[in-house]
Amino acid sequence: MADQSLAGITVILLVLVMVSALAVVYVKYDARLMFNQLQKELREQDRLGVEWNRLQLEQNTWSSNNRIEKLARTKLNLQAPTSAQIVYVKVK
């Protein structure tokens, strides 16, 4: 009788050890998948950061005062008004 209960306990413990081992394998595999996903997201973040910096530089270039003034003079044939053309308006 004692041998049967000992064998039963041994089987139960063996099953629990196997379940525990499978759980460790699954958790380790899942952690690797999440780490790979994290690395992918960090690379994407770096790529987007570089693109953001490039776009900010491009925006600053396109909106610089010298460029706008040059385009106004050449393409639109605009020029600064003379002092005789300036009209001052008083606001009460």
Secondary structure, DSSP 4 states (H G I P E B T S, - for coil): -HHHHHHHHHHHHHHHHHHHHHHHHHHHHHHHHHHHHHHHHHHHHHHHHHHHHHHHHHHHHHT-HHHHHHHHHHTS---PPPTTT-------
